[in-house]
Amino acid sequence: MSTAYFTHADCRRHDMGRGHPECPARLDAIEDHFLATGLADVLARHDDAPVARPEDLAHAHSSNYLSELDEIFRRVAESGELKSVDPDTAACPHTRQAALRAAGAAVTATDLVLDGRAENAFCAIRPPGHHATRDAAMGFCFYNNVAIAARHALDVRGLQRVAIVDFDVHHGNGTEDIIAGDERVLMVSIFQDQLYPFTGNEPKAGNMLNVPVPAYTKGAEIREIVEQRWLPLLEQFRPQMIFVSAGFDAHRDDDLGRLGLVEADYEWITRRLVDVARRHAQGRIVSCLEGGYNLDALARSAAAHVRVLAGL
C-alpha cells in the first residue's frame, strides 16, 4: 500500500512578504530534499489538489467568518496589496487560492485513504491551519485544514471516531476551538508552554489532552509523554483514522520555538502513531504540514516523518 503525497503549485504563491518565516521556500525545501534523497520516487504524487468546496469549509468554520474572509480576499484581489488579518498573518492576491488548495488537499487525501487507494498520506501544503479557529484567522492560518478533513471523515464519510495528533511547537488552539466537546474526536498534543498563542494549559473540553512543556525540553522527555500519556488514550479511544498536525518547529534548530527535538524524535513519534493506526484504523493516517521554519531542519524532519509513513 502506497503513501500519497499531496501538494499544489498554488500553495507556493501565498506570500506574506519579505522576511516572513511562513514563506514559499518551505515547500521548496521539502520538495528538493525529497527529490535529492530519492524519497519522492517512492511516493504516490498528487500535484493537483482540488480547491475545497464551501461545504468542506463549513465543517469547521462559521458562515459569518467564511463570508468575512471572502470579503478580505476580494479586497486584496482588487488592490493587489497585502492586507493584515492579525499582527502575524496577511493575505496577498494569491492567498485565497492557496488556502483553498491546502484544505482541498486534506479532504482529498482523506477520501483517497478511506477509499483504500493509499494507506496514508502527507500533505505538503500552506498556509497551515491549526491556529485558525471557528471564527478567526490567526497565526499564519486561514482555514483549519486538519479540522476540516477530520470533520469530513466523520460527517461525510461516516466514521465514528477519529484522532488528531498535534506535535507543533505552538498549541493548536484553532483545532481545539473547533472540536472541543465533539466526543467523536480525541485530540492529543504537546507544545511549548508560555509560547504563542499562550493557550492550552486549561483544555476546553474532556476530549483533548494538552501537554505544555517548558522551553528546552528535549526528545527523551517528549517520548516519555507520548508513551505514558498519548498512547494509553489513543489505545482506549481506538480511532478509525488519525490526522496529524505535523509541525516541525519543535526542532532544536528552529528559532520560532525553544524545544529540542531532532529528526530521530519525529521518526519515533511517527512509528508510534503508525502502530496505533495499524491496530485500530487499518493504517489510515492523513498528515498535514503545519509549522517548521528552519528550512534545512524542516526538510530533514518532514522526510523522517514521511519515510516512516512509507514503511522505509
Secondary structure as UniProt FT lines:
FT   STRAND          3..6
FT   HELIX           9..12
FT   TURN            18..19
FT   HELIX           25..37
FT   HELIX           39..42
FT   STRAND          44..46
FT   HELIX           54..57
FT   TURN            58..60
FT   HELIX           63..79
FT   STRAND          83..86
FT   TURN            87..88
FT   STRAND          89..91
FT   TURN            93..94
FT   HELIX           95..114
FT   TURN            115..116
FT   STRAND          120..123
FT   TURN            130..131
FT   TURN            139..140
FT   HELIX           145..151
FT   HELIX           152..156
FT   STRAND          162..166
FT   HELIX           173..179
FT   TURN            180..181
FT   TURN            183..184
FT   STRAND          185..192
FT   TURN            193..194
FT   TURN            196..197
FT   TURN            206..207
FT   STRAND          208..213
FT   TURN            215..216
FT   HELIX           219..225
FT   HELIX           226..230
FT   HELIX           231..237
FT   STRAND          242..246
FT   TURN            249..250
FT   TURN            252..253
FT   TURN            255..256
FT   STRAND          260..261
FT   HELIX           263..280
FT   TURN            282..283
FT   STRAND          285..289
FT   HELIX           295..309
FT   TURN            310..311
//
